[in-house]
Amino acid sequence: MGMRTTLDLPDDLLEKARQAVNARTKRDTVVAGLEELIRRRHHQDLIDLAGRIHLDIDLKRSRKR
């Protein structure tokens, strides 16, 4: 179960977001937005790792399998 929180959100913004994610409730809209925010952060974390991880892999050998 979650915690109860009171937010003062602009009605028009919340309604646009609800329609954008096709959510039925305000709660579903806010949860979808939070999940998307987390997904994007994880995606950016992976992008930031590009070029920092070096694997000793023989591509020719692994592709022959």
C-alpha positions in Angstrom: 0.0 0.0 0.0 1.1 3.6 -0.6 1.2 6.7 1.4 -1.5 9.3 1.3 -0.2 12.6 -0.1 -2.0 15.8 -0.9 -0.9 17.7 -4.0 -2.1 21.0 -5.5 -1.9 20.3 -9.3 -3.1 22.4 -12.1 -6.4 20.8 -13.3 -5.7 21.4 -17.0 -2.2 19.9 -16.8 -3.5 16.8 -14.9 -6.3 16.4 -17.5 -3.9 16.6 -20.4 -1.6 14.1 -18.8 -4.5 11.8 -18.0 -5.6 11.8 -21.7 -2.0 11.4 -22.9 -1.5 8.2 -20.9 -5.1 7.1 -21.3 -5.5 6.8 -17.5 -8.9 6.4 -15.8 -8.0 8.2 -12.6 -5.8 11.0 -11.3 -3.9 8.5 -9.2 -3.2 6.3 -12.3 -2.1 9.4 -14.1 0.4 10.4 -11.4 1.7 6.9 -11.0 2.2 6.6 -14.8 4.1 9.9 -14.7 6.4 8.8 -11.9 7.1 5.4 -13.6 8.0 7.3 -16.8 10.3 9.6 -14.9 12.1 6.6 -13.3 12.3 4.8 -16.7 13.9 7.8 -18.3 16.4 8.2 -15.5 17.4 4.5 -15.8 17.7 4.9 -19.6 19.9 8.0 -19.2 22.1 6.1 -16.6 22.6 3.4 -19.3 23.5 6.0 -21.9 26.0 7.5 -19.5 27.8 4.1 -19.2 28.5 4.0 -22.9 32.2 3.6 -23.4 32.9 3.0 -19.8 32.4 -0.7 -19.7 35.0 -2.8 -21.5 34.3 -6.5 -22.2 36.9 -8.9 -23.4 34.8 -10.7 -26.0 35.9 -12.4 -29.2 33.0 -11.4 -31.4 34.0 -13.7 -34.3 34.1 -16.7 -32.0 30.8 -15.9 -30.2 29.0 -15.4 -33.5 30.0 -18.8 -34.8 27.9 -20.5 -32.1 
